[in-house]
Protein backbone atom coordinates (compact mmCIF):
# COMPACT_ATOMS: atom_id res chain seq x y z
CA UNK A 1 0.00 0.00 0.00
CA UNK A 2 2.90 2.35 0.75
CA UNK A 3 4.68 1.53 -2.52
CA UNK A 4 2.69 4.13 -4.45
CA UNK A 5 3.23 6.90 -1.90
CA UNK A 6 6.12 9.33 -2.20
CA UNK A 7 8.95 9.26 0.35
CA UNK A 8 8.01 12.70 1.69
CA UNK A 9 4.45 11.56 2.40
CA UNK A 10 5.67 8.40 4.09
CA UNK A 11 7.87 10.55 6.35
CA UNK A 12 4.84 12.71 7.21
CA UNK A 13 2.87 9.55 8.06
CA UNK A 14 5.69 8.36 10.31
CA UNK A 15 5.72 11.72 12.11
CA UNK A 16 1.97 11.56 12.67
CA UNK A 17 1.73 7.93 13.81
CA UNK A 18 4.86 7.95 15.99
CA UNK A 19 3.62 11.19 17.58
CA UNK A 20 0.23 9.60 18.24
CA UNK A 21 1.97 6.55 19.69
CA UNK A 22 3.88 8.76 22.15
CA UNK A 23 0.57 10.31 23.26
CA UNK A 24 -1.01 6.86 23.60
CA UNK A 25 1.87 5.51 25.73
CA UNK A 26 1.82 8.63 27.91
CA UNK A 27 -1.94 8.17 28.39
CA UNK A 28 -1.43 4.49 29.18
CA UNK A 29 1.10 5.22 31.91
CA UNK A 30 -1.22 7.88 33.38
CA UNK A 31 -4.15 5.44 33.27
CA UNK A 32 -1.94 2.88 34.97
CA UNK A 33 -1.30 5.30 37.83
CA UNK A 34 -5.06 5.86 38.19
CA UNK A 35 -5.61 2.09 38.30
CA UNK A 36 -2.97 1.73 41.04
CA UNK A 37 -4.18 4.69 43.11
CA UNK A 38 -7.80 3.49 43.09
CA UNK A 39 -6.84 -0.11 43.86
CA UNK A 40 -8.40 -1.26 40.58
CA UNK A 41 -5.59 -3.52 39.37
CA UNK A 42 -7.57 -6.72 39.98
CA UNK A 43 -11.01 -5.32 39.21
CA UNK A 44 -10.87 -7.46 36.05
CA UNK A 45 -9.61 -10.75 37.52
CA UNK A 46 -9.07 -12.50 34.18
CA UNK A 47 -7.13 -11.54 31.06
CA UNK A 48 -7.58 -10.49 28.28
CA UNK A 49 -11.32 -10.54 29.05
CA UNK A 50 -12.96 -8.99 32.10
CA UNK A 51 -15.15 -11.46 34.03
CA UNK A 52 -15.33 -13.37 30.75
CA UNK A 53 -16.78 -10.31 28.98
CA UNK A 54 -15.36 -8.23 26.14
CA UNK A 55 -17.21 -5.26 27.63
CA UNK A 56 -18.05 -5.13 31.35
CA UNK A 57 -21.75 -4.42 30.97
CA UNK A 58 -23.33 -3.39 34.34
CA UNK A 59 -26.33 -5.67 33.87
CA UNK A 60 -24.19 -8.72 33.13
CA UNK A 61 -21.83 -7.87 35.98
CA UNK A 62 -24.80 -7.74 38.37
CA UNK A 63 -25.44 -11.43 37.70
CA UNK A 64 -21.89 -12.37 38.76
CA UNK A 65 -21.63 -13.11 42.48
CA UNK A 66 -17.91 -12.53 43.06
CA UNK A 67 -17.63 -8.93 41.79
CA UNK A 68 -16.05 -7.07 44.72
CA UNK A 69 -15.23 -3.79 42.97
CA UNK A 70 -17.13 -0.63 42.09
CA UNK A 71 -18.12 -0.26 38.45
CA UNK A 72 -15.83 2.77 37.98
CA UNK A 73 -12.86 0.65 39.10
CA UNK A 74 -13.72 -2.07 36.59
CA UNK A 75 -14.07 0.55 33.85
CA UNK A 76 -10.71 2.11 34.71
CA UNK A 77 -8.93 -1.21 34.31
CA UNK A 78 -10.93 -2.03 31.17
CA UNK A 79 -10.10 1.35 29.56
CA UNK A 80 -6.44 0.79 30.51
CA UNK A 81 -6.52 -2.50 28.59
CA UNK A 82 -8.57 -1.00 25.75
CA UNK A 83 -6.00 1.74 25.14
CA UNK A 84 -3.28 -0.89 24.90
CA UNK A 85 -5.25 -3.07 22.48
CA UNK A 86 -6.99 -0.45 20.31
CA UNK A 87 -4.38 2.30 20.17
CA UNK A 88 -0.89 1.27 21.33
CA UNK A 89 -0.66 -2.12 19.60
CA UNK A 90 -1.98 -0.98 16.17
CA UNK A 91 0.00 2.28 16.25
CA UNK A 92 3.20 0.39 17.07
CA UNK A 93 2.64 -1.98 14.15
CA UNK A 94 1.92 0.95 11.81
CA UNK A 95 5.06 2.78 12.94
CA UNK A 96 7.06 -0.43 12.44
CA UNK A 97 5.75 -0.98 8.89
CA UNK A 98 6.19 2.66 7.85
CA UNK A 99 9.63 2.82 9.43
CA UNK A 100 10.82 -0.22 7.48
CA UNK A 101 9.94 1.59 4.28
CA UNK A 102 12.29 4.40 5.32
CA UNK A 103 15.27 2.34 6.50
CA UNK A 104 17.43 4.05 3.87
CA UNK A 105 16.37 7.48 5.13
CA UNK A 106 17.92 7.55 8.58
CA UNK A 107 15.26 5.50 10.41
CA UNK A 108 17.07 2.94 12.54
CA UNK A 109 15.81 -0.60 11.88
CA UNK A 110 17.13 -1.98 15.17
CA UNK A 111 15.01 0.58 17.03
CA UNK A 112 11.96 -0.49 15.02
CA UNK A 113 12.46 -4.15 15.91
CA UNK A 114 13.11 -3.16 19.53
CA UNK A 115 9.73 -1.41 19.85
CA UNK A 116 8.02 -4.45 18.31
CA UNK A 117 9.66 -6.79 20.85
CA UNK A 118 8.88 -4.38 23.68
CA UNK A 119 5.23 -4.25 22.61
CA UNK A 120 4.98 -8.05 22.90
CA UNK A 121 6.79 -8.09 26.25
CA UNK A 122 4.60 -5.27 27.56
CA UNK A 123 1.41 -7.12 26.58
CA UNK A 124 2.58 -10.38 28.15
CA UNK A 125 3.68 -8.58 31.30
CA UNK A 126 0.27 -6.89 31.52
CA UNK A 127 -1.37 -10.31 31.54
CA UNK A 128 1.16 -11.65 34.03
CA UNK A 129 0.43 -8.84 36.51
CA UNK A 130 -3.18 -10.08 36.63
CA UNK A 131 -2.16 -13.73 37.16
CA UNK A 132 0.40 -12.57 39.74
CA UNK A 133 -2.36 -10.74 41.66
CA UNK A 134 -0.83 -7.34 40.85
CA UNK A 135 2.24 -7.86 43.00
CA UNK A 136 4.32 -4.67 43.44
CA UNK A 137 7.32 -6.05 41.56
CA UNK A 138 5.28 -7.21 38.54
CA UNK A 139 3.52 -3.83 38.32
CA UNK A 140 6.91 -2.09 38.45
CA UNK A 141 8.30 -4.30 35.66
CA UNK A 142 5.15 -3.62 33.61
CA UNK A 143 5.74 0.13 34.01
CA UNK A 144 9.43 -0.33 33.18
CA UNK A 145 8.64 -1.92 29.82
CA UNK A 146 6.25 0.96 29.03
CA UNK A 147 8.96 3.53 29.76
CA UNK A 148 11.57 1.73 27.64
CA UNK A 149 9.03 1.45 24.81
CA UNK A 150 8.41 5.19 25.13
CA UNK A 151 12.16 5.85 25.01
CA UNK A 152 12.55 4.04 21.68
CA UNK A 153 9.41 5.50 20.11
CA UNK A 154 10.73 8.98 20.92
CA UNK A 155 13.85 8.08 18.92
CA UNK A 156 11.78 7.08 15.88
CA UNK A 157 9.74 10.28 16.18
CA UNK A 158 12.89 12.41 16.36
CA UNK A 159 14.41 10.63 13.35
CA UNK A 160 11.23 11.32 11.37
CA UNK A 161 11.60 15.05 12.13
CA UNK A 162 15.04 15.18 10.47
CA UNK A 163 16.35 17.60 13.08
CA UNK A 164 19.49 19.58 12.41
CA UNK A 165 22.26 17.72 14.27
CA UNK A 166 25.06 19.94 12.98
CA UNK A 167 25.54 21.50 16.40
CA UNK A 168 28.85 22.12 18.09
CA UNK A 169 28.52 20.76 21.65
CA UNK A 170 31.77 20.47 23.65
CA UNK A 171 32.33 17.46 25.94
CA UNK A 172 29.62 15.38 24.27
CA UNK A 173 30.66 12.15 25.98
CA UNK A 174 30.31 13.71 29.40
CA UNK A 175 26.85 14.97 28.49
CA UNK A 176 25.86 11.55 27.24
CA UNK A 177 26.99 9.83 30.45
CA UNK A 178 25.11 12.36 32.59
CA UNK A 179 21.94 11.85 30.56
CA UNK A 180 22.15 8.06 30.81
CA UNK A 181 22.57 8.23 34.59
CA UNK A 182 19.70 10.73 34.83
CA UNK A 183 17.38 8.52 32.76
CA UNK A 184 18.23 5.51 34.90
CA UNK A 185 17.49 7.30 38.17
CA UNK A 186 14.28 8.93 36.92
CA UNK A 187 13.12 5.48 35.80
CA UNK A 188 14.13 3.84 39.10
CA UNK A 189 12.28 6.57 41.00
CA UNK A 190 9.12 5.91 38.99
CA UNK A 191 9.39 2.14 39.42
CA UNK A 192 9.90 2.53 43.16
CA UNK A 193 6.90 4.88 43.19
CA UNK A 194 4.80 2.09 41.66
CA UNK A 195 6.08 -0.36 44.30
CA UNK A 196 5.32 2.15 47.07
CA UNK A 197 1.78 2.60 45.75
CA UNK A 198 1.05 -1.12 45.29
CA UNK A 199 2.54 -2.09 48.67
CA UNK A 200 0.40 0.44 50.54
CA UNK A 201 3.43 2.50 51.56
CA UNK A 202 2.35 5.84 50.10
CA UNK A 203 1.58 7.34 53.50
CA UNK A 204 4.04 5.26 55.54
CA UNK A 205 5.86 8.58 55.95
CA UNK A 206 3.10 11.09 56.68
CA UNK A 207 5.44 14.05 57.13
CA UNK A 208 7.61 15.92 54.62
CA UNK A 209 10.57 16.27 54.29
CA UNK A 210 10.84 14.13 57.46
CA UNK A 211 9.22 10.72 57.63
CA UNK A 212 6.93 10.50 60.68
CA UNK A 213 6.88 10.82 64.43
CA UNK A 214 5.16 7.52 65.26
CA UNK A 215 8.29 6.08 66.86
CA UNK A 216 8.64 3.21 64.40
CA UNK A 217 12.02 2.44 62.87
CA UNK A 218 12.76 3.80 59.41
CA UNK A 219 13.71 0.22 58.51
CA UNK A 220 10.14 -0.92 58.99
CA UNK A 221 9.15 -2.41 55.59
CA UNK A 222 6.69 0.23 54.36
CA UNK A 223 8.76 3.14 55.66
CA UNK A 224 11.90 1.75 54.08
CA UNK A 225 10.16 1.50 50.68
CA UNK A 226 8.81 5.04 50.98
CA UNK A 227 12.16 6.51 52.05
CA UNK A 228 13.92 4.65 49.22
CA UNK A 229 11.55 6.36 46.79
CA UNK A 230 12.36 9.74 48.33
CA UNK A 231 16.11 9.04 48.23
CA UNK A 232 15.89 8.12 44.53
CA UNK A 233 13.90 11.31 43.91
CA UNK A 234 16.65 13.38 45.55
CA UNK A 235 19.32 11.68 43.42
CA UNK A 236 17.18 12.30 40.32
CA UNK A 237 16.92 16.00 41.18
CA UNK A 238 20.71 16.18 41.57
CA UNK A 239 21.09 14.49 38.17
CA UNK A 240 18.77 17.06 36.59
CA UNK A 241 20.90 19.81 38.14
CA UNK A 242 24.02 18.37 36.47
CA UNK A 243 22.17 18.10 33.15
CA UNK A 244 21.28 21.78 33.54
CA UNK A 245 24.91 22.67 34.26
CA UNK A 246 26.53 20.73 31.40
CA UNK A 247 24.20 22.23 28.81
CA UNK A 248 24.97 25.85 29.74
CA UNK A 249 27.18 26.11 26.63
CA UNK A 250 24.35 25.47 24.16
CA UNK A 251 22.67 28.89 24.06
CA UNK A 252 23.05 28.94 20.27
CA UNK A 253 20.55 26.06 19.98
CA UNK A 254 17.28 27.54 21.24
CA UNK A 255 15.38 24.23 21.32
CA UNK A 256 17.93 22.38 23.47
CA UNK A 257 18.48 25.42 25.68
CA UNK A 258 14.74 25.73 26.35
CA UNK A 259 14.41 22.02 27.13
CA UNK A 260 17.34 22.36 29.53
CA UNK A 261 15.65 25.27 31.35
CA UNK A 262 12.23 23.63 31.44
CA UNK A 263 13.78 20.51 32.99
CA UNK A 264 14.70 22.50 36.11
CA UNK A 265 11.24 24.06 36.35
CA UNK A 266 9.57 20.66 36.04
CA UNK A 267 11.79 18.94 38.64
CA UNK A 268 11.18 21.76 41.16
CA UNK A 269 7.44 21.58 40.49
CA UNK A 270 7.62 17.78 40.79
CA UNK A 271 9.19 18.04 44.26
CA UNK A 272 6.45 20.46 45.37
CA UNK A 273 3.72 18.18 44.01
CA UNK A 274 5.34 15.18 45.73
CA UNK A 275 5.15 17.01 49.06
CA UNK A 276 1.55 18.03 48.32
CA UNK A 277 0.64 14.35 47.85
CA UNK A 278 1.69 13.79 51.47
CA UNK A 279 -0.03 16.94 52.80
CA UNK A 280 -3.31 16.03 51.04
CA UNK A 281 -3.07 12.43 52.29
CA UNK A 282 -2.77 10.92 48.83
CA UNK A 283 -5.25 12.96 46.82
CA UNK A 284 -5.74 10.82 43.71
CA UNK A 285 -5.68 13.66 41.17
CA UNK A 286 -2.56 15.24 42.64
CA UNK A 287 -0.87 11.84 42.81
CA UNK A 288 -1.76 11.18 39.14
CA UNK A 289 -0.34 14.57 38.21
CA UNK A 290 2.81 13.64 40.15
CA UNK A 291 3.15 10.49 38.02
CA UNK A 292 2.47 12.36 34.77
CA UNK A 293 5.11 14.99 35.54
CA UNK A 294 7.64 12.20 36.08
CA UNK A 295 6.81 10.82 32.62
CA UNK A 296 7.27 14.29 31.12
CA UNK A 297 10.70 14.50 32.78
CA UNK A 298 11.57 11.11 31.34
CA UNK A 299 10.45 12.21 27.86
CA UNK A 300 12.48 15.42 27.97
CA UNK A 301 15.60 13.55 29.09
CA UNK A 302 14.98 10.99 26.34
CA UNK A 303 14.89 13.79 23.78
CA UNK A 304 18.18 15.24 25.05
CA UNK A 305 19.73 11.78 25.13
CA UNK A 306 18.87 10.86 21.54
CA UNK A 307 19.81 14.34 20.30
CA UNK A 308 23.21 14.21 22.00
CA UNK A 309 23.78 10.61 20.91
CA UNK A 310 23.11 11.55 17.30
CA UNK A 311 25.62 14.39 17.49
CA UNK A 312 28.22 11.98 18.88
CA UNK A 313 27.43 9.54 16.09
CA UNK A 314 27.89 12.18 13.39
CA UNK A 315 31.12 13.40 14.94
VEXDREN-2710 file (C-alpha; in Angstrom, 1 decimal):
% VEXDREN-2710
k/r/px/py/pz
1/UNK/0.0/0.0/0.0
2/UNK/2.9/2.4/0.7
3/UNK/4.7/1.5/-2.5
4/UNK/2.7/4.1/-4.4
5/UNK/3.2/6.9/-1.9
6/UNK/6.1/9.3/-2.2
7/UNK/9.0/9.3/0.3
8/UNK/8.0/12.7/1.7
9/UNK/4.4/11.6/2.4
10/UNK/5.7/8.4/4.1
11/UNK/7.9/10.6/6.4
12/UNK/4.8/12.7/7.2
13/UNK/2.9/9.6/8.1
14/UNK/5.7/8.4/10.3
15/UNK/5.7/11.7/12.1
16/UNK/2.0/11.6/12.7
17/UNK/1.7/7.9/13.8
18/UNK/4.9/8.0/16.0
19/UNK/3.6/11.2/17.6
20/UNK/0.2/9.6/18.2
21/UNK/2.0/6.5/19.7
22/UNK/3.9/8.8/22.2
23/UNK/0.6/10.3/23.3
24/UNK/-1.0/6.9/23.6
25/UNK/1.9/5.5/25.7
26/UNK/1.8/8.6/27.9
27/UNK/-1.9/8.2/28.4
28/UNK/-1.4/4.5/29.2
29/UNK/1.1/5.2/31.9
30/UNK/-1.2/7.9/33.4
31/UNK/-4.1/5.4/33.3
32/UNK/-1.9/2.9/35.0
33/UNK/-1.3/5.3/37.8
34/UNK/-5.1/5.9/38.2
35/UNK/-5.6/2.1/38.3
36/UNK/-3.0/1.7/41.0
37/UNK/-4.2/4.7/43.1
38/UNK/-7.8/3.5/43.1
39/UNK/-6.8/-0.1/43.9
40/UNK/-8.4/-1.3/40.6
41/UNK/-5.6/-3.5/39.4
42/UNK/-7.6/-6.7/40.0
43/UNK/-11.0/-5.3/39.2
44/UNK/-10.9/-7.5/36.1
45/UNK/-9.6/-10.8/37.5
46/UNK/-9.1/-12.5/34.2
47/UNK/-7.1/-11.5/31.1
48/UNK/-7.6/-10.5/28.3
49/UNK/-11.3/-10.5/29.0
50/UNK/-13.0/-9.0/32.1
51/UNK/-15.2/-11.5/34.0
52/UNK/-15.3/-13.4/30.8
53/UNK/-16.8/-10.3/29.0
54/UNK/-15.4/-8.2/26.1
55/UNK/-17.2/-5.3/27.6
56/UNK/-18.1/-5.1/31.4
57/UNK/-21.8/-4.4/31.0
58/UNK/-23.3/-3.4/34.3
59/UNK/-26.3/-5.7/33.9
60/UNK/-24.2/-8.7/33.1
61/UNK/-21.8/-7.9/36.0
62/UNK/-24.8/-7.7/38.4
63/UNK/-25.4/-11.4/37.7
64/UNK/-21.9/-12.4/38.8
65/UNK/-21.6/-13.1/42.5
66/UNK/-17.9/-12.5/43.1
67/UNK/-17.6/-8.9/41.8
68/UNK/-16.0/-7.1/44.7
69/UNK/-15.2/-3.8/43.0
70/UNK/-17.1/-0.6/42.1
71/UNK/-18.1/-0.3/38.5
72/UNK/-15.8/2.8/38.0
73/UNK/-12.9/0.6/39.1
74/UNK/-13.7/-2.1/36.6
75/UNK/-14.1/0.6/33.8
76/UNK/-10.7/2.1/34.7
77/UNK/-8.9/-1.2/34.3
78/UNK/-10.9/-2.0/31.2
79/UNK/-10.1/1.4/29.6
80/UNK/-6.4/0.8/30.5
81/UNK/-6.5/-2.5/28.6
82/UNK/-8.6/-1.0/25.7
83/UNK/-6.0/1.7/25.1
84/UNK/-3.3/-0.9/24.9
85/UNK/-5.3/-3.1/22.5
86/UNK/-7.0/-0.5/20.3
87/UNK/-4.4/2.3/20.2
88/UNK/-0.9/1.3/21.3
89/UNK/-0.7/-2.1/19.6
90/UNK/-2.0/-1.0/16.2
91/UNK/0.0/2.3/16.2
92/UNK/3.2/0.4/17.1
93/UNK/2.6/-2.0/14.2
94/UNK/1.9/0.9/11.8
95/UNK/5.1/2.8/12.9
96/UNK/7.1/-0.4/12.4
97/UNK/5.8/-1.0/8.9
98/UNK/6.2/2.7/7.8
99/UNK/9.6/2.8/9.4
100/UNK/10.8/-0.2/7.5
101/UNK/9.9/1.6/4.3
102/UNK/12.3/4.4/5.3
103/UNK/15.3/2.3/6.5
104/UNK/17.4/4.1/3.9
105/UNK/16.4/7.5/5.1
106/UNK/17.9/7.5/8.6
107/UNK/15.3/5.5/10.4
108/UNK/17.1/2.9/12.5
109/UNK/15.8/-0.6/11.9
110/UNK/17.1/-2.0/15.2
111/UNK/15.0/0.6/17.0
112/UNK/12.0/-0.5/15.0
113/UNK/12.5/-4.1/15.9
114/UNK/13.1/-3.2/19.5
115/UNK/9.7/-1.4/19.8
116/UNK/8.0/-4.5/18.3
117/UNK/9.7/-6.8/20.9
118/UNK/8.9/-4.4/23.7
119/UNK/5.2/-4.2/22.6
120/UNK/5.0/-8.0/22.9
121/UNK/6.8/-8.1/26.3
122/UNK/4.6/-5.3/27.6
123/UNK/1.4/-7.1/26.6
124/UNK/2.6/-10.4/28.2
125/UNK/3.7/-8.6/31.3
126/UNK/0.3/-6.9/31.5
127/UNK/-1.4/-10.3/31.5
128/UNK/1.2/-11.7/34.0
129/UNK/0.4/-8.8/36.5
130/UNK/-3.2/-10.1/36.6
131/UNK/-2.2/-13.7/37.2
132/UNK/0.4/-12.6/39.7
133/UNK/-2.4/-10.7/41.7
134/UNK/-0.8/-7.3/40.8
135/UNK/2.2/-7.9/43.0
136/UNK/4.3/-4.7/43.4
137/UNK/7.3/-6.1/41.6
138/UNK/5.3/-7.2/38.5
139/UNK/3.5/-3.8/38.3
140/UNK/6.9/-2.1/38.5
141/UNK/8.3/-4.3/35.7
142/UNK/5.1/-3.6/33.6
143/UNK/5.7/0.1/34.0
144/UNK/9.4/-0.3/33.2
145/UNK/8.6/-1.9/29.8
146/UNK/6.3/1.0/29.0
147/UNK/9.0/3.5/29.8
148/UNK/11.6/1.7/27.6
149/UNK/9.0/1.5/24.8
150/UNK/8.4/5.2/25.1
151/UNK/12.2/5.8/25.0
152/UNK/12.5/4.0/21.7
153/UNK/9.4/5.5/20.1
154/UNK/10.7/9.0/20.9
155/UNK/13.9/8.1/18.9
156/UNK/11.8/7.1/15.9
157/UNK/9.7/10.3/16.2
158/UNK/12.9/12.4/16.4
159/UNK/14.4/10.6/13.3
160/UNK/11.2/11.3/11.4
161/UNK/11.6/15.0/12.1
162/UNK/15.0/15.2/10.5
163/UNK/16.4/17.6/13.1
164/UNK/19.5/19.6/12.4
165/UNK/22.3/17.7/14.3
166/UNK/25.1/19.9/13.0
167/UNK/25.5/21.5/16.4
168/UNK/28.9/22.1/18.1
169/UNK/28.5/20.8/21.7
170/UNK/31.8/20.5/23.6
171/UNK/32.3/17.5/25.9
172/UNK/29.6/15.4/24.3
173/UNK/30.7/12.1/26.0
174/UNK/30.3/13.7/29.4
175/UNK/26.8/15.0/28.5
176/UNK/25.9/11.5/27.2
177/UNK/27.0/9.8/30.4
178/UNK/25.1/12.4/32.6
179/UNK/21.9/11.8/30.6
180/UNK/22.2/8.1/30.8
181/UNK/22.6/8.2/34.6
182/UNK/19.7/10.7/34.8
183/UNK/17.4/8.5/32.8
184/UNK/18.2/5.5/34.9
185/UNK/17.5/7.3/38.2
186/UNK/14.3/8.9/36.9
187/UNK/13.1/5.5/35.8
188/UNK/14.1/3.8/39.1
189/UNK/12.3/6.6/41.0
190/UNK/9.1/5.9/39.0
191/UNK/9.4/2.1/39.4
192/UNK/9.9/2.5/43.2
193/UNK/6.9/4.9/43.2
194/UNK/4.8/2.1/41.7
195/UNK/6.1/-0.4/44.3
196/UNK/5.3/2.2/47.1
197/UNK/1.8/2.6/45.7
198/UNK/1.0/-1.1/45.3
199/UNK/2.5/-2.1/48.7
200/UNK/0.4/0.4/50.5
201/UNK/3.4/2.5/51.6
202/UNK/2.3/5.8/50.1
203/UNK/1.6/7.3/53.5
204/UNK/4.0/5.3/55.5
205/UNK/5.9/8.6/56.0
206/UNK/3.1/11.1/56.7
207/UNK/5.4/14.1/57.1
208/UNK/7.6/15.9/54.6
209/UNK/10.6/16.3/54.3
210/UNK/10.8/14.1/57.5
211/UNK/9.2/10.7/57.6
212/UNK/6.9/10.5/60.7
213/UNK/6.9/10.8/64.4
214/UNK/5.2/7.5/65.3
215/UNK/8.3/6.1/66.9
216/UNK/8.6/3.2/64.4
217/UNK/12.0/2.4/62.9
218/UNK/12.8/3.8/59.4
219/UNK/13.7/0.2/58.5
220/UNK/10.1/-0.9/59.0
221/UNK/9.2/-2.4/55.6
222/UNK/6.7/0.2/54.4
223/UNK/8.8/3.1/55.7
224/UNK/11.9/1.8/54.1
225/UNK/10.2/1.5/50.7
226/UNK/8.8/5.0/51.0
227/UNK/12.2/6.5/52.0
228/UNK/13.9/4.6/49.2
229/UNK/11.5/6.4/46.8
230/UNK/12.4/9.7/48.3
231/UNK/16.1/9.0/48.2
232/UNK/15.9/8.1/44.5
233/UNK/13.9/11.3/43.9
234/UNK/16.7/13.4/45.5
235/UNK/19.3/11.7/43.4
236/UNK/17.2/12.3/40.3
237/UNK/16.9/16.0/41.2
238/UNK/20.7/16.2/41.6
239/UNK/21.1/14.5/38.2
240/UNK/18.8/17.1/36.6
241/UNK/20.9/19.8/38.1
242/UNK/24.0/18.4/36.5
243/UNK/22.2/18.1/33.2
244/UNK/21.3/21.8/33.5
245/UNK/24.9/22.7/34.3
246/UNK/26.5/20.7/31.4
247/UNK/24.2/22.2/28.8
248/UNK/25.0/25.8/29.7
249/UNK/27.2/26.1/26.6
250/UNK/24.4/25.5/24.2
251/UNK/22.7/28.9/24.1
252/UNK/23.0/28.9/20.3
253/UNK/20.5/26.1/20.0
254/UNK/17.3/27.5/21.2
255/UNK/15.4/24.2/21.3
256/UNK/17.9/22.4/23.5
257/UNK/18.5/25.4/25.7
258/UNK/14.7/25.7/26.3
259/UNK/14.4/22.0/27.1
260/UNK/17.3/22.4/29.5
261/UNK/15.7/25.3/31.3
262/UNK/12.2/23.6/31.4
263/UNK/13.8/20.5/33.0
264/UNK/14.7/22.5/36.1
265/UNK/11.2/24.1/36.4
266/UNK/9.6/20.7/36.0
267/UNK/11.8/18.9/38.6
268/UNK/11.2/21.8/41.2
269/UNK/7.4/21.6/40.5
270/UNK/7.6/17.8/40.8
271/UNK/9.2/18.0/44.3
272/UNK/6.5/20.5/45.4
273/UNK/3.7/18.2/44.0
274/UNK/5.3/15.2/45.7
275/UNK/5.2/17.0/49.1
276/UNK/1.6/18.0/48.3
277/UNK/0.6/14.4/47.9
278/UNK/1.7/13.8/51.5
279/UNK/0.0/16.9/52.8
280/UNK/-3.3/16.0/51.0
281/UNK/-3.1/12.4/52.3
282/UNK/-2.8/10.9/48.8
283/UNK/-5.3/13.0/46.8
284/UNK/-5.7/10.8/43.7
285/UNK/-5.7/13.7/41.2
286/UNK/-2.6/15.2/42.6
287/UNK/-0.9/11.8/42.8
288/UNK/-1.8/11.2/39.1
289/UNK/-0.3/14.6/38.2
290/UNK/2.8/13.6/40.1
291/UNK/3.1/10.5/38.0
292/UNK/2.5/12.4/34.8
293/UNK/5.1/15.0/35.5
294/UNK/7.6/12.2/36.1
295/UNK/6.8/10.8/32.6
296/UNK/7.3/14.3/31.1
297/UNK/10.7/14.5/32.8
298/UNK/11.6/11.1/31.3
299/UNK/10.5/12.2/27.9
300/UNK/12.5/15.4/28.0
301/UNK/15.6/13.6/29.1
302/UNK/15.0/11.0/26.3
303/UNK/14.9/13.8/23.8
304/UNK/18.2/15.2/25.0
305/UNK/19.7/11.8/25.1
306/UNK/18.9/10.9/21.5
307/UNK/19.8/14.3/20.3
308/UNK/23.2/14.2/22.0
309/UNK/23.8/10.6/20.9
310/UNK/23.1/11.6/17.3
311/UNK/25.6/14.4/17.5
312/UNK/28.2/12.0/18.9
313/UNK/27.4/9.5/16.1
314/UNK/27.9/12.2/13.4
315/UNK/31.1/13.4/14.9
END
